[in-house]
């Protein structure tokens, strides 16, 4: 399927979650206008380097515009609802100011759950990580989240570098993503504080 993309380093979107965006560059304002005129869908995918026309990672996520605010100067504030991960097949040669790709949707298991041991291990490391970083967390609210909302939500907002976030997005299933998250929090939480982003490099 043809997908119009917004390549943004450090930003990942997961199915079932939301991502707020501020669109100000002319090409991405055109992207939003085109999406609103068609099916309201924009595909988020990370570039491998922070430069113009950089190669793209192989997995991204299709989002549907759920909320949009058109500002007087042509900029947009919008919220994307994550729908499905996709795998990049190839980039298309297009005349639009924004990039387009051919991608295939990745089938998701909407009923995935963690074992009790996996969930407990994650929450234990998450508490330690939050304490070490000085984050204030409503743990009662966390306990009410289903496994997918919890693991994918933390994967999307955690202060990890682009490669780490990409690895989380590409994890084949919820258990693997949970295990990787625990590893990232463990290593990041034991850094000496000289850098605020953990990296897989």
C-alpha positions in Angstrom: 0.0 0.0 0.0 1.1 3.6 -0.7 1.9 5.6 2.5 2.7 9.2 2.9 5.4 9.5 5.6 6.5 11.9 8.3 10.1 10.8 9.0 11.0 12.0 12.5 14.0 10.8 14.5 13.3 9.9 18.1 9.5 9.7 17.6 7.7 6.4 17.4 4.0 5.6 17.4 2.5 2.4 18.5 -0.9 0.9 17.6 -3.5 1.9 20.1 -1.6 5.0 21.3 -1.6 8.6 20.4 1.1 11.0 19.3 0.7 14.8 19.3 2.5 16.6 16.5 3.1 20.2 15.5 3.5 20.6 11.7 5.2 23.8 10.6 7.4 23.0 7.6 5.7 23.7 4.2 6.1 20.1 3.0 4.6 18.7 6.1 1.8 21.2 6.0 1.2 19.8 2.5 1.3 16.3 3.9 -1.4 17.1 6.4 -3.6 18.8 3.8 -3.3 15.8 1.5 -4.1 13.4 4.3 -7.2 15.4 5.4 -8.4 15.3 1.8 -7.9 11.6 1.5 -8.1 9.1 4.4 -6.6 11.2 7.3 -3.6 8.7 7.5 0.0 9.6 8.0 2.8 7.0 8.4 5.4 7.7 11.1 8.9 6.3 10.5 12.3 7.1 11.7 15.2 8.1 9.4 18.5 6.4 10.1 20.4 9.8 10.2 19.1 13.3 11.0 19.7 14.6 7.6 17.6 15.4 4.5 16.7 12.4 2.5 18.2 9.9 4.9 17.5 6.2 4.5 14.6 5.0 6.6 14.3 2.2 9.1 12.3 -0.8 8.0 9.4 -0.6 10.4 7.1 2.3 11.2 3.5 2.9 12.3 0.4 4.2 10.4 -1.5 6.8 12.3 -4.9 8.3 11.6 -5.5 12.0 12.3 -7.9 12.0 15.3 -7.7 15.7 16.2 -6.5 18.7 14.1 -6.2 22.4 14.7 -5.4 24.6 11.7 -3.5 27.7 12.8 -3.9 31.1 11.0 -0.4 31.0 9.6 -0.9 27.5 8.0 0.7 25.4 10.7 -1.2 22.5 12.2 -1.4 20.9 15.6 -2.7 17.4 15.4 -3.0 14.1 17.2 -2.4 10.8 15.5 -4.1 7.6 16.6 -1.7 4.6 16.0 -3.4 2.0 13.9 -0.9 -0.6 12.7 2.8 -1.1 12.3 4.1 -1.5 8.7 7.2 -2.8 7.0 8.9 -0.6 4.4 9.1 -2.3 1.0 10.5 0.6 -1.0 10.5 4.4 -1.3 8.5 5.7 -4.2 9.6 8.3 -6.8 7.0 11.0 -6.3 6.4 14.7 -7.3 4.9 15.6 -3.9 7.0 17.7 -1.5 6.7 14.9 1.1 8.1 11.4 0.8 6.0 8.4 0.0 6.7 4.7 0.4 5.2 1.3 -0.4 4.6 -0.6 2.8 2.9 -3.7 4.0 0.9 -3.7 7.3 2.2 -6.0 10.1 -0.5 -8.2 11.6 -0.9 -7.5 15.3 -2.1 -9.8 18.0 -4.6 -7.6 19.9 -5.0 -10.2 22.6 -1.3 -10.5 23.7 -0.7 -10.5 27.5 2.3 -10.9 29.7 2.7 -13.6 32.3 2.4 -12.5 35.9 6.1 -12.9 36.3 6.9 -10.7 33.3 4.5 -8.0 34.4 5.9 -8.0 37.9 9.4 -7.9 36.7 8.6 -4.9 34.5 6.8 -3.0 37.2 9.7 -3.6 39.6 12.3 -2.3 37.2 10.0 0.6 36.1 9.7 1.7 39.8 13.5 1.6 40.2 14.0 3.5 37.0 11.4 6.2 37.8 12.9 6.7 41.3 16.4 7.0 39.8 15.2 9.6 37.2 13.1 11.5 39.7 9.9 10.8 37.8 6.6 11.1 39.7 4.4 8.2 38.7 0.8 7.3 39.7 1.4 3.6 40.3 -2.2 2.9 41.1 -3.1 4.1 37.7 -0.3 2.1 36.2 -1.7 -1.0 37.8 -5.0 -0.5 36.0 -3.4 -0.5 32.6 -3.6 -3.6 30.4 -0.3 -5.1 29.4 -0.3 -3.7 25.8 -1.1 -0.1 26.9 1.6 -0.3 29.6 4.4 -1.7 27.6 3.7 0.1 24.3 3.0 3.4 26.2 6.3 3.3 28.1 8.1 2.3 24.8 6.7 5.4 23.1 7.5 8.0 25.8 10.7 6.6 27.4 13.8 8.9 27.1 15.8 6.5 25.0 17.7 7.3 21.8 16.3 6.7 18.3 18.0 3.3 17.8 16.6 2.0 21.1 13.1 3.2 20.3 13.3 1.6 16.9 14.3 -1.7 18.5 11.3 -1.5 20.7 9.0 -0.8 17.8 10.5 -3.7 15.8 10.2 -6.2 18.7 8.2 -9.2 17.4 5.8 -9.5 20.3 4.8 -8.0 23.6 7.0 -10.3 25.7 10.1 -9.4 23.7 9.3 -5.7 23.9 8.8 -6.0 27.7 12.2 -7.8 28.1 14.0 -5.2 26.0 12.4 -2.3 28.0 13.6 -3.9 31.2 17.1 -4.1 29.8 17.1 -0.5 28.6 15.8 0.8 31.9 18.4 -1.3 33.8 21.3 0.0 31.8 20.1 3.6 31.5 19.3 3.7 35.2 22.9 2.8 36.0 24.5 5.5 33.9 26.5 8.2 35.6 24.1 10.9 34.5 26.4 12.5 31.9 23.9 11.9 29.2 20.1 12.0 29.4 19.5 9.5 26.6 20.4 5.8 26.6 21.8 4.3 23.5 22.2 0.9 22.0 25.4 2.0 20.2 
